[in-house]
Amino acid sequence: MLVPAQKAILRVLDANLNRAREGLRVCEEAARMVLEDLRLTRRCQRVRYDLDACTRGLARELLLPSRDSVQDVGRPARRGPVRPHAGVRDLVLANLHRVQEALRVLEEFARLGMPSLAQPLGSLRFRAYTLEKEFHSRLSSLRHP
């Protein structure tokens, strides 16, 4: 049986793993279908796959019981309306920032109970910073939104 503090940490890990994966997938799809850039698509995939590999020890069986999306005070229905992105560039950059923030949260919380994960998560965060620079460069030349 988990104590409340352990359950809370698992909730944080679960939410931020989901956030990082989702953000990476949005960027991957933009690289693939908007920019039609195979190299950038593969780089996004590799970061996503490496995140899955380094967090494989966080089994779904451990994380899912801690999830409480119905009572989560931060869920979208409780936040109010979300401002739409101005275009693909803003959408991708917002998702890259989401990925970076989620990786930072994962890195910090991993230090509390799984310190061996902190360094690989930090490395992934810096790879996300590099992805941001590459996307910024590619998206600035995009002619449509």
C-alpha positions in Angstrom: 0.0 0.0 0.0 1.3 3.4 -1.0 1.5 6.3 1.5 -0.1 9.5 0.3 3.3 11.2 -0.5 4.3 8.2 -2.6 1.0 8.3 -4.5 1.4 12.0 -5.1 4.9 11.6 -6.5 3.6 8.8 -8.8 0.8 11.1 -10.0 3.4 13.8 -10.8 5.5 11.3 -12.7 2.5 9.9 -14.6 1.1 13.3 -15.6 4.5 14.6 -16.8 5.4 11.4 -18.7 2.1 11.8 -20.5 2.7 15.5 -21.1 6.3 14.9 -22.5 5.2 12.0 -24.8 2.2 14.0 -26.1 4.2 17.1 -26.7 6.9 15.1 -28.6 4.3 13.4 -30.7 2.8 16.8 -31.7 6.2 18.0 -32.8 7.0 14.7 -34.6 3.8 15.1 -36.6 4.6 18.7 -37.5 8.1 17.6 -38.6 6.6 14.8 -40.6 3.5 16.3 -42.2 4.0 20.0 -42.2 7.8 20.4 -42.7 8.1 17.0 -44.4 11.5 16.7 -42.7 12.5 13.1 -42.2 15.6 13.9 -40.2 13.7 16.1 -37.7 10.9 13.6 -37.5 13.4 10.9 -36.6 15.0 13.1 -34.0 11.6 13.7 -32.3 10.9 9.9 -32.5 14.3 9.1 -31.0 13.8 11.4 -28.0 10.3 9.9 -27.5 11.7 6.4 -27.7 14.6 7.2 -25.4 12.1 8.7 -22.8 10.2 5.4 -23.0 13.4 3.4 -22.6 14.7 5.3 -19.6 11.4 5.3 -17.8 10.6 1.6 -18.5 11.1 0.9 -14.8 8.0 3.0 -14.1 5.5 0.3 -15.0 2.0 1.3 -16.0 0.9 -1.0 -13.2 2.6 1.4 -10.8 1.5 4.7 -12.3 -2.1 4.0 -13.4 -3.5 3.4 -9.9 -2.1 6.8 -8.8 -3.9 8.6 -11.7 -6.9 10.7 -10.7 -7.9 12.6 -13.8 -11.5 13.1 -12.6 -10.5 14.9 -9.4 -7.4 16.6 -10.8 -7.7 20.3 -10.0 -5.6 21.2 -13.1 -7.7 19.4 -15.7 -8.8 21.4 -18.7 -12.5 21.7 -17.7 -11.3 23.5 -14.5 -8.8 25.8 -16.1 -11.2 27.7 -18.4 -10.9 28.4 -22.1 -7.6 27.8 -23.8 -6.3 30.5 -26.2 -5.7 28.9 -29.7 -2.3 29.0 -31.2 -1.6 31.6 -33.9 -0.3 28.9 -36.3 1.9 25.8 -36.6 5.0 27.6 -35.4 3.4 28.7 -32.1 1.8 25.2 -31.7 5.1 23.4 -32.1 7.1 25.8 -29.9 4.5 25.6 -27.2 4.7 21.8 -27.3 8.4 21.9 -27.1 8.3 24.1 -24.1 5.7 21.7 -22.6 8.1 18.8 -23.2 11.1 20.7 -21.6 9.0 21.6 -18.6 7.7 18.1 -18.2 11.2 16.7 -18.4 12.4 19.1 -15.8 9.6 18.0 -13.4 10.4 14.4 -14.1 14.1 15.0 -13.4 13.4 16.8 -10.1 10.8 14.3 -8.8 13.0 11.3 -9.9 15.6 12.6 -7.5 13.2 11.9 -4.6 12.8 8.2 -5.1 14.6 7.1 -8.3 17.8 9.1 -8.5 19.3 7.0 -11.3 16.6 8.4 -13.6 17.5 12.0 -13.0 20.6 12.2 -15.2 19.1 10.5 -18.3 16.0 12.7 -17.9 18.2 15.8 -17.7 20.0 14.7 -20.9 16.6 14.3 -22.7 15.7 17.8 -21.6 18.8 19.2 -23.2 18.0 17.3 -26.4 14.6 18.9 -26.3 16.3 22.4 -26.2 18.3 21.4 -29.3 15.0 20.3 -31.0 13.6 23.7 -30.2 16.4 25.4 -31.9 16.1 23.2 -35.0 12.4 23.7 -35.2 12.7 27.4 -34.7 15.0 27.6 -37.6 12.9 25.4 -39.9 9.6 27.0 -38.9 10.8 30.5 -39.5 11.0 29.8 -43.2 7.5 28.3 -43.3 5.3 30.2 -45.7 1.9 29.2 -44.2 0.7 29.4 -40.6 
